[in-house]
């Protein structure tokens, strides 16, 4: 069965302190529903902002450098994601709709190949 990434996007200044108990319950209920349906392969949240990331790059001379910060310079970042097994994009989008409501944030849905 095809697998899909359902990624939650947050603005770079996102403050997790704004998350309330109702939001946490909604996300927990969504996770429970995904597990009950047998479609969830993996789920994870990224705890720290992209500024705490490390970027690893191969150089033309064969050396590898590590720099502070995210690879992409954007105004938003992935705050968490699910890997789901779904019959097709329509089914994955149905879960994406539930995720955007539960997380109160934009969600991106993409198929793995």
Biopython code that builds the backbone (N, CA, C, O; Angstrom):
import numpy as np
from Bio.PDB.StructureBuilder import StructureBuilder

atoms = [
    (1, "UNK", "N", (0.846, -1.177, 0.000)),
    (1, "UNK", "CA", (0.000, 0.000, 0.000)),
    (1, "UNK", "C", (0.890, 1.239, 0.000)),
    (1, "UNK", "O", (1.913, 1.251, 0.685)),
    (2, "UNK", "N", (0.530, 2.280, -0.750)),
    (2, "UNK", "CA", (1.352, 3.497, -0.799)),
    (2, "UNK", "C", (1.459, 4.168, 0.566)),
    (2, "UNK", "O", (0.551, 4.078, 1.393)),
    (3, "UNK", "N", (2.577, 4.836, 0.782)),
    (3, "UNK", "CA", (2.782, 5.586, 2.014)),
    (3, "UNK", "C", (2.809, 7.082, 1.715)),
    (3, "UNK", "O", (3.262, 7.516, 0.656)),
    (4, "UNK", "N", (2.310, 7.853, 2.675)),
    (4, "UNK", "CA", (2.201, 9.298, 2.525)),
    (4, "UNK", "C", (2.780, 10.000, 3.738)),
    (4, "UNK", "O", (2.653, 9.533, 4.870)),
    (5, "UNK", "N", (3.416, 11.130, 3.481)),
    (5, "UNK", "CA", (3.880, 12.024, 4.529)),
    (5, "UNK", "C", (2.777, 13.045, 4.771)),
    (5, "UNK", "O", (2.295, 13.678, 3.831)),
    (6, "UNK", "N", (2.382, 13.205, 6.013)),
    (6, "UNK", "CA", (1.448, 14.254, 6.418)),
    (6, "UNK", "C", (2.240, 15.123, 7.395)),
    (6, "UNK", "O", (2.449, 14.744, 8.547)),
    (7, "UNK", "N", (2.679, 16.297, 6.919)),
    (7, "UNK", "CA", (3.581, 17.144, 7.690)),
    (7, "UNK", "C", (2.874, 18.402, 8.176)),
    (7, "UNK", "O", (2.169, 19.064, 7.414)),
    (8, "UNK", "N", (3.067, 18.724, 9.442)),
    (8, "UNK", "CA", (2.500, 19.916, 10.064)),
    (8, "UNK", "C", (3.507, 21.051, 9.922)),
    (8, "UNK", "O", (4.692, 20.879, 10.208)),
    (9, "UNK", "N", (3.034, 22.202, 9.482)),
    (9, "UNK", "CA", (3.925, 23.361, 9.312)),
    (9, "UNK", "C", (3.608, 24.438, 10.343)),
    (9, "UNK", "O", (2.448, 24.781, 10.570)),
    (10, "UNK", "N", (4.660, 24.961, 10.960)),
    (10, "UNK", "CA", (4.537, 26.045, 11.938)),
    (10, "UNK", "C", (5.350, 27.240, 11.474)),
    (10, "UNK", "O", (6.351, 27.069, 10.778)),
    (11, "UNK", "N", (4.940, 28.450, 11.847)),
    (11, "UNK", "CA", (5.803, 29.609, 11.594)),
    (11, "UNK", "C", (7.052, 29.490, 12.463)),
    (11, "UNK", "O", (7.018, 28.854, 13.516)),
    (12, "UNK", "N", (8.140, 30.091, 12.029)),
    (12, "UNK", "CA", (9.393, 29.969, 12.777)),
    (12, "UNK", "C", (9.299, 30.531, 14.191)),
    (12, "UNK", "O", (10.076, 30.133, 15.058)),
    (13, "UNK", "N", (8.374, 31.439, 14.439)),
    (13, "UNK", "CA", (8.228, 31.988, 15.790)),
    (13, "UNK", "C", (7.152, 31.244, 16.592)),
    (13, "UNK", "O", (6.624, 31.778, 17.567)),
    (14, "UNK", "N", (6.833, 30.022, 16.183)),
    (14, "UNK", "CA", (5.789, 29.242, 16.844)),
    (14, "UNK", "C", (6.128, 29.027, 18.308)),
    (14, "UNK", "O", (7.257, 28.676, 18.652)),
    (15, "UNK", "N", (5.151, 29.238, 19.156)),
    (15, "UNK", "CA", (5.314, 29.059, 20.598)),
    (15, "UNK", "C", (4.414, 27.916, 21.048)),
    (15, "UNK", "O", (3.192, 28.063, 21.061)),
    (16, "UNK", "N", (4.993, 26.795, 21.412)),
    (16, "UNK", "CA", (4.199, 25.628, 21.812)),
    (16, "UNK", "C", (3.386, 25.903, 23.081)),
    (16, "UNK", "O", (2.472, 25.144, 23.402)),
    (17, "UNK", "N", (3.706, 26.971, 23.799)),
    (17, "UNK", "CA", (2.932, 27.326, 24.993)),
    (17, "UNK", "C", (1.505, 27.748, 24.625)),
    (17, "UNK", "O", (0.626, 27.795, 25.485)),
    (18, "UNK", "N", (1.282, 28.051, 23.348)),
    (18, "UNK", "CA", (-0.068, 28.436, 22.909)),
    (18, "UNK", "C", (-0.971, 27.219, 22.725)),
    (18, "UNK", "O", (-2.177, 27.367, 22.529)),
    (19, "UNK", "N", (-0.401, 26.027, 22.785)),
    (19, "UNK", "CA", (-1.189, 24.802, 22.635)),
    (19, "UNK", "C", (-1.967, 24.554, 23.927)),
    (19, "UNK", "O", (-1.399, 24.563, 25.019)),
    (20, "UNK", "N", (-3.267, 24.334, 23.786)),
    (20, "UNK", "CA", (-4.078, 24.092, 24.967)),
    (20, "UNK", "C", (-4.450, 22.613, 25.080)),
    (20, "UNK", "O", (-4.147, 21.813, 24.195)),
    (21, "UNK", "N", (-5.101, 22.270, 26.171)),
    (21, "UNK", "CA", (-5.475, 20.881, 26.437)),
    (21, "UNK", "C", (-6.410, 20.345, 25.356)),
    (21, "UNK", "O", (-6.321, 19.173, 24.991)),
    (22, "UNK", "N", (-7.299, 21.183, 24.843)),
    (22, "UNK", "CA", (-8.223, 20.740, 23.790)),
    (22, "UNK", "C", (-7.458, 20.329, 22.533)),
    (22, "UNK", "O", (-7.811, 19.346, 21.882)),
    (23, "UNK", "N", (-6.428, 21.070, 22.198)),
    (23, "UNK", "CA", (-5.606, 20.721, 21.028)),
    (23, "UNK", "C", (-4.878, 19.401, 21.263)),
    (23, "UNK", "O", (-4.843, 18.546, 20.377)),
    (24, "UNK", "N", (-4.306, 19.231, 22.435)),
    (24, "UNK", "CA", (-3.602, 17.978, 22.740)),
    (24, "UNK", "C", (-4.556, 16.786, 22.681)),
    (24, "UNK", "O", (-4.197, 15.724, 22.173)),
    (25, "UNK", "N", (-5.764, 16.962, 23.199)),
    (25, "UNK", "CA", (-6.773, 15.888, 23.141)),
    (25, "UNK", "C", (-7.124, 15.561, 21.699)),
    (25, "UNK", "O", (-7.230, 14.390, 21.335)),
    (26, "UNK", "N", (-7.305, 16.595, 20.870)),
    (26, "UNK", "CA", (-7.659, 16.384, 19.461)),
    (26, "UNK", "C", (-6.564, 15.608, 18.736)),
    (26, "UNK", "O", (-6.857, 14.723, 17.932)),
    (27, "UNK", "N", (-5.319, 15.931, 19.014)),
    (27, "UNK", "CA", (-4.200, 15.218, 18.378)),
    (27, "UNK", "C", (-4.131, 13.783, 18.897)),
    (27, "UNK", "O", (-3.920, 12.854, 18.117)),
    (28, "UNK", "N", (-4.306, 13.596, 20.197)),
    (28, "UNK", "CA", (-4.317, 12.238, 20.762)),
    (28, "UNK", "C", (-5.437, 11.399, 20.148)),
    (28, "UNK", "O", (-5.230, 10.235, 19.805)),
    (29, "UNK", "N", (-6.614, 11.990, 20.014)),
    (29, "UNK", "CA", (-7.744, 11.266, 19.415)),
    (29, "UNK", "C", (-7.467, 10.914, 17.961)),
    (29, "UNK", "O", (-7.824, 9.826, 17.510)),
    (30, "UNK", "N", (-6.833, 11.822, 17.221)),
    (30, "UNK", "CA", (-6.476, 11.536, 15.834)),
    (30, "UNK", "C", (-5.475, 10.385, 15.774)),
    (30, "UNK", "O", (-5.617, 9.483, 14.949)),
    (31, "UNK", "N", (-4.476, 10.411, 16.634)),
    (31, "UNK", "CA", (-3.501, 9.318, 16.671)),
    (31, "UNK", "C", (-4.167, 7.986, 17.002)),
    (31, "UNK", "O", (-3.860, 6.964, 16.387)),
    (32, "UNK", "N", (-5.072, 7.997, 17.966)),
    (32, "UNK", "CA", (-5.792, 6.773, 18.328)),
    (32, "UNK", "C", (-6.625, 6.257, 17.154)),
    (32, "UNK", "O", (-6.682, 5.051, 16.913)),
    (33, "UNK", "N", (-7.266, 7.165, 16.428)),
    (33, "UNK", "CA", (-8.058, 6.759, 15.266)),
    (33, "UNK", "C", (-7.170, 6.163, 14.179)),
    (33, "UNK", "O", (-7.525, 5.152, 13.573)),
    (34, "UNK", "N", (-6.021, 6.782, 13.929)),
    (34, "UNK", "CA", (-5.080, 6.263, 12.927)),
    (34, "UNK", "C", (-4.604, 4.868, 13.307)),
    (34, "UNK", "O", (-4.535, 3.979, 12.458)),
    (35, "UNK", "N", (-4.278, 4.678, 14.577)),
    (35, "UNK", "CA", (-3.828, 3.364, 15.041)),
    (35, "UNK", "C", (-4.944, 2.327, 14.916)),
    (35, "UNK", "O", (-4.698, 1.198, 14.491)),
    (36, "UNK", "N", (-6.160, 2.705, 15.281)),
    (36, "UNK", "CA", (-7.291, 1.777, 15.204)),
    (36, "UNK", "C", (-7.564, 1.353, 13.762)),
    (36, "UNK", "O", (-7.956, 0.214, 13.509)),
    (37, "UNK", "N", (-7.358, 2.269, 12.822)),
    (37, "UNK", "CA", (-7.571, 1.961, 11.397)),
    (37, "UNK", "C", (-6.378, 1.224, 10.787)),
    (37, "UNK", "O", (-6.467, 0.713, 9.671)),
    (38, "UNK", "N", (-5.259, 1.170, 11.520)),
    (38, "UNK", "CA", (-4.074, 0.467, 11.032)),
    (38, "UNK", "C", (-3.343, 1.181, 9.916)),
    (38, "UNK", "O", (-2.648, 0.540, 9.128)),
    (39, "UNK", "N", (-3.485, 2.506, 9.832)),
    (39, "UNK", "CA", (-2.848, 3.229, 8.734)),
    (39, "UNK", "C", (-1.584, 3.975, 9.162)),
    (39, "UNK", "O", (-0.798, 4.393, 8.312)),
    (40, "UNK", "N", (-1.382, 4.144, 10.464)),
    (40, "UNK", "CA", (-0.226, 4.903, 10.936)),
    (40, "UNK", "C", (1.012, 4.022, 10.977)),
    (40, "UNK", "O", (1.032, 2.992, 11.650)),
    (41, "UNK", "N", (2.045, 4.437, 10.250)),
    (41, "UNK", "CA", (3.329, 3.747, 10.250)),
    (41, "UNK", "C", (4.246, 4.367, 11.295)),
    (41, "UNK", "O", (4.941, 3.656, 12.021)),
    (42, "UNK", "N", (4.247, 5.684, 11.366)),
    (42, "UNK", "CA", (5.129, 6.405, 12.287)),
    (42, "UNK", "C", (4.554, 7.797, 12.503)),
    (42, "UNK", "O", (3.904, 8.353, 11.618)),
    (43, "UNK", "N", (4.795, 8.351, 13.674)),
    (43, "UNK", "CA", (4.433, 9.733, 13.967)),
    (43, "UNK", "C", (5.503, 10.330, 14.859)),
    (43, "UNK", "O", (6.065, 9.646, 15.714)),
    (44, "UNK", "N", (5.782, 11.599, 14.657)),
    (44, "UNK", "CA", (6.772, 12.256, 15.500)),
    (44, "UNK", "C", (6.634, 13.757, 15.439)),
    (44, "UNK", "O", (6.238, 14.326, 14.422)),
    (45, "UNK", "N", (6.966, 14.384, 16.545)),
    (45, "UNK", "CA", (6.988, 15.838, 16.622)),
    (45, "UNK", "C", (8.418, 16.309, 16.798)),
    (45, "UNK", "O", (9.222, 15.654, 17.461)),
    (46, "UNK", "N", (8.724, 17.437, 16.207)),
    (46, "UNK", "CA", (10.060, 18.018, 16.351)),
    (46, "UNK", "C", (10.006, 19.032, 17.484)),
    (46, "UNK", "O", (9.297, 20.036, 17.410)),
    (47, "UNK", "N", (10.765, 18.752, 18.527)),
    (47, "UNK", "CA", (10.646, 19.483, 19.786)),
    (47, "UNK", "C", (11.259, 20.882, 19.733)),
    (47, "UNK", "O", (10.736, 21.802, 20.361)),
    (48, "UNK", "N", (12.334, 21.055, 19.014)),
    (48, "UNK", "CA", (13.062, 22.323, 19.048)),
    (48, "UNK", "C", (12.925, 23.066, 17.721)),
    (48, "UNK", "O", (12.657, 22.444, 16.694)),
    (49, "UNK", "N", (13.106, 24.388, 17.728)),
    (49, "UNK", "CA", (12.983, 25.169, 16.496)),
    (49, "UNK", "C", (14.110, 24.855, 15.514)),
    (49, "UNK", "O", (15.132, 24.286, 15.900)),
    (50, "UNK", "N", (13.925, 25.224, 14.247)),
    (50, "UNK", "CA", (14.935, 24.917, 13.231)),
    (50, "UNK", "C", (16.282, 25.577, 13.503)),
    (50, "UNK", "O", (17.304, 25.117, 12.994)),
    (51, "UNK", "N", (16.300, 26.631, 14.284)),
    (51, "UNK", "CA", (17.575, 27.287, 14.598)),
    (51, "UNK", "C", (18.506, 26.365, 15.382)),
    (51, "UNK", "O", (19.712, 26.611, 15.430)),
    (52, "UNK", "N", (17.973, 25.313, 15.995)),
    (52, "UNK", "CA", (18.803, 24.381, 16.766)),
    (52, "UNK", "C", (19.299, 23.213, 15.912)),
    (52, "UNK", "O", (20.047, 22.362, 16.393)),
    (53, "UNK", "N", (18.883, 23.176, 14.652)),
    (53, "UNK", "CA", (19.289, 22.087, 13.754)),
    (53, "UNK", "C", (20.766, 22.218, 13.375)),
    (53, "UNK", "O", (21.382, 23.267, 13.569)),
    (54, "UNK", "N", (21.302, 21.162, 12.846)),
    (54, "UNK", "CA", (22.648, 21.148, 12.267)),
    (54, "UNK", "C", (22.502, 20.733, 10.808)),
    (54, "UNK", "O", (21.727, 19.829, 10.495)),
    (55, "UNK", "N", (23.233, 21.378, 9.928)),
    (55, "UNK", "CA", (23.216, 21.035, 8.506)),
    (55, "UNK", "C", (24.551, 20.404, 8.150)),
    (55, "UNK", "O", (25.608, 20.950, 8.467)),
    (56, "UNK", "N", (24.501, 19.257, 7.495)),
    (56, "UNK", "CA", (25.686, 18.503, 7.109)),
    (56, "UNK", "C", (25.800, 18.569, 5.593)),
    (56, "UNK", "O", (24.858, 18.224, 4.880)),
    (57, "UNK", "N", (26.958, 19.014, 5.098)),
    (57, "UNK", "CA", (27.159, 19.173, 3.656)),
    (57, "UNK", "C", (28.467, 18.526, 3.216)),
    (57, "UNK", "O", (29.504, 18.673, 3.864)),
    (58, "UNK", "N", (28.392, 17.807, 2.099)),
    (58, "UNK", "CA", (29.610, 17.280, 1.477)),
    (58, "UNK", "C", (30.218, 18.380, 0.620)),
    (58, "UNK", "O", (29.510, 19.049, -0.132)),
    (59, "UNK", "N", (31.526, 18.568, 0.732)),
    (59, "UNK", "CA", (32.242, 19.586, -0.035)),
    (59, "UNK", "C", (32.908, 18.953, -1.261)),
    (59, "UNK", "O", (33.138, 17.744, -1.287)),
    (60, "UNK", "N", (33.217, 19.767, -2.274)),
    (60, "UNK", "CA", (33.852, 19.225, -3.487)),
    (60, "UNK", "C", (35.164, 18.485, -3.216)),
    (60, "UNK", "O", (35.536, 17.583, -3.966)),
    (61, "UNK", "N", (35.866, 18.870, -2.140)),
    (61, "UNK", "CA", (37.144, 18.222, -1.824)),
    (61, "UNK", "C", (36.964, 16.914, -1.043)),
    (61, "UNK", "O", (37.944, 16.282, -0.647)),
    (62, "UNK", "N", (35.692, 16.510, -0.823)),
    (62, "UNK", "CA", (35.428, 15.265, -0.117)),
    (62, "UNK", "C", (35.215, 15.425, 1.372)),
    (62, "UNK", "O", (34.763, 14.492, 2.036)),
    (63, "UNK", "N", (35.533, 16.595, 1.910)),
    (63, "UNK", "CA", (35.303, 16.839, 3.334)),
    (63, "UNK", "C", (33.817, 17.076, 3.570)),
    (63, "UNK", "O", (33.066, 17.422, 2.658)),
    (64, "UNK", "N", (33.422, 16.880, 4.814)),
    (64, "UNK", "CA", (32.040, 17.108, 5.214)),
    (64, "UNK", "C", (32.045, 18.191, 6.280)),
    (64, "UNK", "O", (32.793, 18.122, 7.255)),
    (65, "UNK", "N", (31.191, 19.199, 6.076)),
    (65, "UNK", "CA", (31.098, 20.274, 7.058)),
    (65, "UNK", "C", (29.765, 20.192, 7.796)),
    (65, "UNK", "O", (28.762, 19.726, 7.255)),
    (66, "UNK", "N", (29.781, 20.653, 9.037)),
    (66, "UNK", "CA", (28.572, 20.737, 9.851)),
    (66, "UNK", "C", (28.427, 22.197, 10.264)),
    (66, "UNK", "O", (29.340, 22.788, 10.840)),
    (67, "UNK", "N", (27.255, 22.773, 9.956)),
    (67, "UNK", "CA", (26.999, 24.160, 10.325)),
    (67, "UNK", "C", (25.743, 24.240, 11.178)),
    (67, "UNK", "O", (24.884, 23.359, 11.125)),
    (68, "UNK", "N", (25.646, 25.301, 11.964)),
    (68, "UNK", "CA", (24.473, 25.521, 12.798)),
    (68, "UNK", "C", (23.311, 26.025, 11.958)),
    (68, "UNK", "O", (23.493, 26.800, 11.018)),
    (69, "UNK", "N", (22.121, 25.575, 12.311)),
    (69, "UNK", "CA", (20.914, 26.067, 11.671)),
    (69, "UNK", "C", (20.358, 25.126, 10.628)),
    (69, "UNK", "O", (21.001, 24.168, 10.198)),
    (70, "UNK", "N", (19.143, 25.437, 10.243)),
    (70, "UNK", "CA", (18.432, 24.621, 9.258)),
    (70, "UNK", "C", (19.037, 24.781, 7.877)),
    (70, "UNK", "O", (19.666, 25.796, 7.577)),
    (71, "UNK", "N", (18.845, 23.779, 7.042)),
    (71, "UNK", "CA", (19.341, 23.813, 5.674)),
    (71, "UNK", "C", (18.606, 24.870, 4.865)),
    (71, "UNK", "O", (19.227, 25.641, 4.133)),
    (72, "UNK", "N", (17.286, 24.908, 4.996)),
    (72, "UNK", "CA", (16.472, 25.864, 4.250)),
    (72, "UNK", "C", (16.198, 27.101, 5.105)),
    (72, "UNK", "O", (15.928, 26.993, 6.301)),
    (73, "UNK", "N", (16.270, 28.246, 4.494)),
    (73, "UNK", "CA", (15.937, 29.505, 5.162)),
    (73, "UNK", "C", (14.522, 29.881, 4.728)),
    (73, "UNK", "O", (14.319, 30.407, 3.633)),
    (74, "UNK", "N", (13.553, 29.611, 5.588)),
    (74, "UNK", "CA", (12.156, 29.863, 5.276)),
    (74, "UNK", "C", (11.474, 30.506, 6.479)),
    (74, "UNK", "O", (12.059, 30.614, 7.556)),
    (75, "UNK", "N", (10.237, 30.928, 6.282)),
    (75, "UNK", "CA", (9.487, 31.529, 7.381)),
    (75, "UNK", "C", (8.667, 30.491, 8.143)),
    (75, "UNK", "O", (8.062, 30.805, 9.168)),
    (76, "UNK", "N", (8.646, 29.244, 7.636)),
    (76, "UNK", "CA", (7.933, 28.153, 8.292)),
    (76, "UNK", "C", (8.837, 26.935, 8.367)),
    (76, "UNK", "O", (9.848, 26.848, 7.669)),
    (77, "UNK", "N", (8.458, 25.995, 9.226)),
    (77, "UNK", "CA", (9.220, 24.763, 9.360)),
    (77, "UNK", "C", (8.275, 23.607, 9.685)),
    (77, "UNK", "O", (7.134, 23.814, 10.098)),
    (78, "UNK", "N", (8.771, 22.393, 9.489)),
    (78, "UNK", "CA", (7.996, 21.208, 9.844)),
    (78, "UNK", "C", (8.056, 21.049, 11.357)),
    (78, "UNK", "O", (9.134, 20.972, 11.945)),
    (79, "UNK", "N", (6.875, 21.001, 11.978)),
    (79, "UNK", "CA", (6.812, 20.861, 13.422)),
    (79, "UNK", "C", (6.592, 19.423, 13.864)),
    (79, "UNK", "O", (6.843, 19.073, 15.018)),
    (80, "UNK", "N", (6.120, 18.594, 12.939)),
    (80, "UNK", "CA", (5.868, 17.192, 13.230)),
    (80, "UNK", "C", (5.283, 16.538, 11.996)),
    (80, "UNK", "O", (4.964, 17.213, 11.016)),
    (81, "UNK", "N", (5.141, 15.223, 12.044)),
    (81, "UNK", "CA", (4.638, 14.539, 10.858)),
    (81, "UNK", "C", (4.152, 13.141, 11.195)),
    (81, "UNK", "O", (4.468, 12.575, 12.242)),
    (82, "UNK", "N", (3.375, 12.612, 10.272)),
    (82, "UNK", "CA", (2.939, 11.221, 10.293)),
    (82, "UNK", "C", (3.383, 10.572, 8.993)),
    (82, "UNK", "O", (3.450, 11.232, 7.956)),
    (83, "UNK", "N", (3.680, 9.302, 9.043)),
    (83, "UNK", "CA", (3.813, 8.473, 7.846)),
    (83, "UNK", "C", (2.614, 7.536, 7.887)),
    (83, "UNK", "O", (2.442, 6.774, 8.838)),
    (84, "UNK", "N", (1.785, 7.598, 6.845)),
    (84, "UNK", "CA", (0.558, 6.812, 6.795)),
    (84, "UNK", "C", (0.560, 5.887, 5.592)),
    (84, "UNK", "O", (1.156, 6.196, 4.561)),
    (85, "UNK", "N", (-0.106, 4.758, 5.728)),
    (85, "UNK", "CA", (-0.381, 3.889, 4.584)),
    (85, "UNK", "C", (-1.832, 4.142, 4.197)),
    (85, "UNK", "O", (-2.744, 3.947, 5.001)),
    (86, "UNK", "N", (-2.034, 4.576, 2.964)),
    (86, "UNK", "CA", (-3.376, 4.885, 2.485)),
    (86, "UNK", "C", (-3.532, 4.353, 1.069)),
    (86, "UNK", "O", (-2.551, 4.215, 0.338)),
    (87, "UNK", "N", (-4.748, 4.061, 0.691)),
    (87, "UNK", "CA", (-5.014, 3.492, -0.629)),
    (87, "UNK", "C", (-4.621, 4.446, -1.746)),
    (87, "UNK", "O", (-4.132, 4.018, -2.791)),
    (88, "UNK", "N", (-4.839, 5.759, -1.523)),
    (88, "UNK", "CA", (-4.563, 6.743, -2.569)),
    (88, "UNK", "C", (-4.471, 8.134, -1.950)),
    (88, "UNK", "O", (-4.641, 8.303, -0.743)),
    (89, "UNK", "N", (-4.199, 9.129, -2.799)),
    (89, "UNK", "CA", (-4.059, 10.502, -2.320)),
    (89, "UNK", "C", (-5.352, 11.000, -1.680)),
    (89, "UNK", "O", (-5.304, 11.741, -0.698)),
    (90, "UNK", "N", (-6.493, 10.609, -2.213)),
    (90, "UNK", "CA", (-7.758, 11.056, -1.629)),
    (90, "UNK", "C", (-7.889, 10.611, -0.170)),
    (90, "UNK", "O", (-8.299, 11.394, 0.687)),
    (91, "UNK", "N", (-7.542, 9.361, 0.107)),
    (91, "UNK", "CA", (-7.607, 8.879, 1.483)),
    (91, "UNK", "C", (-6.589, 9.608, 2.358)),
    (91, "UNK", "O", (-6.894, 9.975, 3.493)),
    (92, "UNK", "N", (-5.377, 9.820, 1.832)),
    (92, "UNK", "CA", (-4.346, 10.541, 2.590)),
    (92, "UNK", "C", (-4.795, 11.974, 2.880)),
    (92, "UNK", "O", (-4.554, 12.494, 3.969)),
    (93, "UNK", "N", (-5.448, 12.612, 1.903)),
    (93, "UNK", "CA", (-5.950, 13.968, 2.106)),
    (93, "UNK", "C", (-7.056, 14.018, 3.162)),
    (93, "UNK", "O", (-7.169, 14.995, 3.902)),
    (94, "UNK", "N", (-7.858, 12.979, 3.226)),
    (94, "UNK", "CA", (-8.895, 12.927, 4.262)),
    (94, "UNK", "C", (-8.242, 12.966, 5.643)),
    (94, "UNK", "O", (-8.729, 13.653, 6.540)),
    (95, "UNK", "N", (-7.140, 12.231, 5.815)),
    (95, "UNK", "CA", (-6.415, 12.262, 7.087)),
    (95, "UNK", "C", (-5.734, 13.615, 7.266)),
    (95, "UNK", "O", (-5.662, 14.129, 8.382)),
    (96, "UNK", "N", (-5.232, 14.198, 6.171)),
    (96, "UNK", "CA", (-4.631, 15.533, 6.242)),
    (96, "UNK", "C", (-5.624, 16.582, 6.715)),
    (96, "UNK", "O", (-5.271, 17.482, 7.476)),
    (97, "UNK", "N", (-6.870, 16.464, 6.262)),
    (97, "UNK", "CA", (-7.908, 17.395, 6.721)),
    (97, "UNK", "C", (-8.121, 17.265, 8.228)),
    (97, "UNK", "O", (-8.258, 18.268, 8.929)),
    (98, "UNK", "N", (-8.149, 16.042, 8.715)),
    (98, "UNK", "CA", (-8.307, 15.829, 10.158)),
    (98, "UNK", "C", (-7.100, 16.377, 10.921)),
    (98, "UNK", "O", (-7.244, 16.946, 12.003)),
    (99, "UNK", "N", (-5.915, 16.200, 10.346)),
    (99, "UNK", "CA", (-4.690, 16.663, 11.001)),
    (99, "UNK", "C", (-4.642, 18.184, 11.093)),
    (99, "UNK", "O", (-4.241, 18.727, 12.122)),
    (100, "UNK", "N", (-5.044, 18.875, 10.030)),
    (100, "UNK", "CA", (-4.990, 20.343, 10.061)),
    (100, "UNK", "C", (-5.972, 20.909, 11.085)),
    (100, "UNK", "O", (-5.697, 21.938, 11.702)),
    (101, "UNK", "N", (-7.111, 20.245, 11.269)),
    (101, "UNK", "CA", (-8.074, 20.680, 12.280)),
    (101, "UNK", "C", (-7.520, 20.401, 13.677)),
    (101, "UNK", "O", (-7.564, 21.274, 14.545)),
    (102, "UNK", "N", (-7.002, 19.202, 13.900)),
    (102, "UNK", "CA", (-6.487, 18.837, 15.229)),
    (102, "UNK", "C", (-5.288, 19.704, 15.621)),
    (102, "UNK", "O", (-5.187, 20.152, 16.763)),
    (103, "UNK", "N", (-4.392, 19.933, 14.679)),
    (103, "UNK", "CA", (-3.152, 20.664, 14.977)),
    (103, "UNK", "C", (-3.299, 22.174, 14.861)),
    (103, "UNK", "O", (-2.431, 22.926, 15.305)),
    (104, "UNK", "N", (-4.404, 22.614, 14.262)),
    (104, "UNK", "CA", (-4.620, 24.054, 14.078)),
    (104, "UNK", "C", (-3.477, 24.696, 13.319)),
    (104, "UNK", "O", (-3.013, 25.784, 13.660)),
    (105, "UNK", "N", (-3.027, 23.997, 12.276)),
    (105, "UNK", "CA", (-1.888, 24.471, 11.485)),
    (105, "UNK", "C", (-1.992, 23.894, 10.076)),
    (105, "UNK", "O", (-2.659, 22.879, 9.871)),
    (106, "UNK", "N", (-1.341, 24.529, 9.105)),
    (106, "UNK", "CA", (-1.328, 23.974, 7.758)),
    (106, "UNK", "C", (-0.648, 22.608, 7.740)),
    (106, "UNK", "O", (0.276, 22.345, 8.509)),
    (107, "UNK", "N", (-1.123, 21.751, 6.849)),
    (107, "UNK", "CA", (-0.583, 20.398, 6.719)),
    (107, "UNK", "C", (-0.281, 20.141, 5.235)),
    (107, "UNK", "O", (-1.064, 20.499, 4.355)),
    (108, "UNK", "N", (0.851, 19.524, 4.987)),
    (108, "UNK", "CA", (1.253, 19.143, 3.629)),
    (108, "UNK", "C", (1.143, 17.628, 3.517)),
    (108, "UNK", "O", (1.562, 16.902, 4.418)),
    (109, "UNK", "N", (0.576, 17.148, 2.404)),
    (109, "UNK", "CA", (0.439, 15.710, 2.163)),
    (109, "UNK", "C", (1.212, 15.380, 0.901)),
    (109, "UNK", "O", (0.984, 15.979, -0.150)),
    (110, "UNK", "N", (2.142, 14.411, 1.006)),
    (110, "UNK", "CA", (2.967, 14.006, -0.147)),
    (110, "UNK", "C", (3.150, 12.502, -0.133)),
    (110, "UNK", "O", (3.293, 11.888, 0.925)),
    (111, "UNK", "N", (3.144, 11.918, -1.315)),
    (111, "UNK", "CA", (3.330, 10.461, -1.449)),
    (111, "UNK", "C", (4.818, 10.126, -1.499)),
    (111, "UNK", "O", (5.623, 10.833, -2.105)),
    (112, "UNK", "N", (5.150, 9.011, -0.832)),
    (112, "UNK", "CA", (6.493, 8.440, -0.946)),
    (112, "UNK", "C", (6.529, 7.546, -2.178)),
    (112, "UNK", "O", (5.537, 6.897, -2.510)),
    (113, "UNK", "N", (7.663, 7.513, -2.848)),
    (113, "UNK", "CA", (7.845, 6.606, -3.989)),
    (113, "UNK", "C", (8.953, 5.631, -3.691)),
    (113, "UNK", "O", (9.267, 4.780, -4.523)),
]
sb = StructureBuilder()
sb.init_structure("model")
sb.init_model(0)
sb.init_chain("A")
sb.init_seg("    ")
for serial, (resi, resn, name, xyz) in enumerate(atoms, 1):
    if name == "N":
        sb.init_residue(resn, " ", resi, " ")
    sb.init_atom(name, np.array(xyz, "f"), 0.0, 1.0, " ", f" {name:<3s}", serial, name[0])
structure = sb.get_structure()
